């Protein structure tokens, strides 16, 4: 009896309880691993089937993949916890091996099951890795196609904008050519009207200089765009049939741009030749005008003087194509804005009041063409004490 009591002492109940718990944990782990393995195998099979069926199920595959990752993490956590408990039990059973020899056989079987679970877990992890890699490849291909499609759409929009810009430029050049013809005809018919020709030529030359500057800028821009299109064509050669057709269209459009560029260069040369002719005529007319004005002021106009006169100051201005007129009171500096009719009314009133003592001082303005301001000067000096000869 004493030997039996020593063999089944107080520590024996604890050992038996631990062994029972260990056995239950091993059985539960084996059952749980088997269930998870079956569930994972089914989900992997369904996921692979969905992946192969259509790219449209990428979002569903991504969700399933995340669920598998979560379950895999749970399985790893469970396995880690069980492994820790097994290690603890192994440490507790070191001093009790003589009394629980029968449990070694059970422990060996459990280790074999654990190894089988590890193999299943490794295989399961590898399949998840393959699914993640396949999903990543699919997303990369999809994003690449989106970028290529966006790039093609941008190229098409850019080409369309260039085409519209070239059409607008062509229309402007035609209008400029028509204006040049009108100017050339007007020069031959109106060469005696020096002031009007001076104003017209000045405006037209300014417009031509602006047009030539715009043409040069557009020409440089076309060269840069042409170089860019050539580089884009080189990059698009290795793409699929649809990209190849787009590349052919771009090449054809590039040839049209080259032809249009050649046409623009010819028109620029023609416009430059016409501008040289107009400039030469303008210089001749301007020189004749200066000679006439010099002779006129030298031979016909005496030196006017404000001494002893009642001075009224007048001027005109031009802003955004509209004329503005100003007049001061007698012997005052400050001028107020009036209409053209009011200007003549006030000058007429001063003329009636002061007669030959009225001195009309015309104040110059920088933003009025010389011909226009000269006409204004002749117009208001008829109220002055000195009358200009015809």
C-alpha positions, 0 to 999 in steps of 0.5 A: 500500500505504501508503495502504491501511495508513493507511486500515485502521490499528490503530484500524480494527479497534476501530471495526469491532468496535464497529460489529459489537457495536452491530449485534448489540445493535440486532438483539437489542434489536429481537428482545427488544422484539418478543418482550416486546411480543407476550408483554405483548399476550397477557397484557394481553388475558388480564388484560382478559378475566379482569377482565371475566369476574368480580370473583372473579378480582381477586387473580389480576388483581392478581398478573398486574398485578404481573408486568406491572409487573416485566416493564415495569421490566425492559424499561425497564432494558434499554432504558435500558442499551441507550440508554446504550450507544448514546449511548456508541457515538455519542460514539465514532463522532463522529470516525469518521463518514467511515470508517463512512458505511455504518453511518449507514444502519444507525444510522438504521434502529435509531433508527426501531426504538427509536422504535417500541419507545418507542411500544410501551412508552408504549402498554404503560405506558398499558394498565398504568395503565388496569388499575391504575386499574380494579383500584383502582376495583373494590377501592374498590367492594368495600370500600364494599359491605363497609362498608355490609354491616357497618353494616347488620349492626351496625344490626340487632344494635343494634335487636335489643338495644334490642328485648330491653331494651324487652321486659325493661323492660316485664316489670319494669314489669308486675312493679312494677305488681303489687307496687304493687297488693299494697302498696296492698292490704296498706296497707288490711289492715295499717294497725294493724301500724305497725312492719311497715308502716314497714319494708315501705313503706320498702323499696317506696319505695326500689324504686320510686325506683330503678325510676323512676330506671331508667325515666327513664334508659331514656327518655333513652336511647330519645330519643338512640337515636331521634334516632340512628335518624332520622339513620341513616334519612336516610343510608340513603335513597339506597342500593339496593333491599336497603338500602331494604327495611332502611330501611323495617324500621328506620322501622317499628321506630322507630314501634314504639319511639315507641309504646312510649315513649308507653306507658312515659310513661303508665306512669310517670305512673301509677306517679308517681300511685301513688307519691304516694298511697303516700307520703302514706299512709306519711307519715300512718302514720309521723306516727302511729307517731312520735306513739305512740312519743313518748307511750309513752316519755313516759308509760310508760318511766322513765329507765333507768340503768347505775349499780350494774348489770351491763351486757351490750352487744348489737346486730344487723347486716344484710348482703346480706339476712342478719342477724348478732348480737353480744354482749359479756361482762359490763361489757366493750366488745368484742362477738363474733358469735353466732347468734340462738339463742346470743344468747338463751341467753347473755342467759338465762344472765346473767338467771339469774345477775344477776337484777334487776342485769342492764342490757341495752345495745342498740347502734344500727346504721345499716344496719337499718330502724327497725322491724326494730331496734325489734322486736329491742330489744323482744325483748332488753329482756325480759332487762333489769332493767326490764320494759316494760309491755304 
